[in-house]
């Protein structure tokens, strides 16, 4: 449930402030610091302002945020070494409301990766932990083996999700992550 608008900087809402600050040329990072929030929150505020509310939500669902040319541009920027947040900001400056997490997902989905010299280390497995949305269970090596086995066998997502006790987005994201790691190993060989 959305809260009521929070006035900021003489504007009726933080969202209105974000739109005005971006129009002045401020970066999302600078705006986030001023508001005391993350850059993802700034992106979210911008997206909420630019969302087409002229049609009911049911009619809007399934609409692509980035067209094919923009997806190609996104991939090119990523492969040239641009960071996820920088790419999101690039599109936001063009008036395309997209978040860094959307860019990250689309890059994974399309196989666009940063050059090897710019990649960070693959993080070691973290223990389970809890965040606002609930418990987070990192995938174990056994989970990965079962996931790949089921996927290669042509098992439907819904059945893989049941077998692993995970959501569809979790399974899809993990398969994309494993594919990216495999591609990186092939590049290094």
Buried (B, 14 or more C-beta within 10 A) or exposed (E): EEEEEEEBEEBEBBBBBBBBBBEEEBBBBEBBEBBEBEBBBBBBBBBBBBEEEEEEEEEEEEEEBBEEEBBEBBBEBBBEEBBBBBBBBBBBEEEBBBBBEBBBBBBBBBEBBBEEEEEEEEEEEEEEEEEEEEEEBEBEEEBBEBBBEBBEEEBEBEEBBEBBEBEEEBBBBBBBBBBBEEEBEEEEE
